[in-house]
Amino acid sequence: MSFHFSGRSAVIDAVLARAPGVISFQDVGEVTCIVWNVTVTFAVIIIISLILDGIEFFERVALHMTPAG
């Protein structure tokens, strides 16, 4: 049996931490909000950089910054 890095181990650990009361449902909600905001921000940065790359923004900036010669 091979081990794949999926969400299974995270879910098992979360259930084990929740069972004895180490974490509360409020903690789960707070962590979800933090992770969700970071995920959305990361996705938007990737989309913006793809758009800028599509219009060759980075190449133009690089050519503008190099000395003419």
C-alpha positions in Angstrom: 0.0 0.0 0.0 1.5 3.3 -1.1 1.0 6.5 0.9 -0.3 9.4 -1.1 -0.2 12.9 0.3 -3.9 13.7 0.4 -6.1 15.1 3.0 -6.6 11.8 4.7 -3.9 12.2 7.3 -5.0 15.8 8.1 -8.6 14.7 8.6 -7.5 11.8 10.8 -5.3 14.1 12.9 -8.1 16.7 13.2 -10.6 14.1 14.4 -8.1 12.8 16.9 -7.4 16.3 18.2 -11.1 17.1 18.3 -12.2 13.9 20.2 -10.6 14.8 23.6 -11.4 18.5 23.3 -8.0 19.7 22.3 -9.6 22.0 19.7 -13.0 23.5 19.6 -15.4 24.1 16.7 -14.6 27.8 17.0 -11.0 27.0 16.3 -11.9 25.0 13.3 -13.9 27.9 11.9 -11.1 30.4 12.5 -8.5 28.2 10.8 -10.9 27.7 7.9 -11.3 31.4 7.4 -7.5 32.0 7.6 -6.7 29.2 5.0 -9.6 30.3 2.7 -8.3 33.9 2.6 -4.8 32.7 1.8 -6.0 30.3 -0.9 -8.0 32.9 -2.7 -5.2 35.5 -2.5 -2.7 32.9 -3.9 -5.1 32.0 -6.8 -5.7 35.7 -7.7 -1.9 36.4 -7.7 -1.5 33.5 -10.1 -4.3 34.7 -12.4 -2.9 38.2 -12.4 0.6 37.0 -13.3 -0.8 34.8 -16.1 -2.6 37.8 -17.5 0.5 40.0 -17.3 2.5 37.3 -18.9 -0.1 37.0 -21.7 0.3 40.6 -22.6 4.1 40.3 -22.4 4.3 42.8 -19.6 7.4 41.2 -18.0 9.3 41.2 -21.3 8.5 44.9 -21.8 9.6 45.8 -18.3 12.8 43.8 -18.8 13.6 45.6 -22.1 12.8 48.9 -20.5 15.1 48.3 -17.6 18.1 47.1 -19.7 20.4 49.9 -20.9 20.1 50.6 -24.6 23.3 49.7 -26.3 
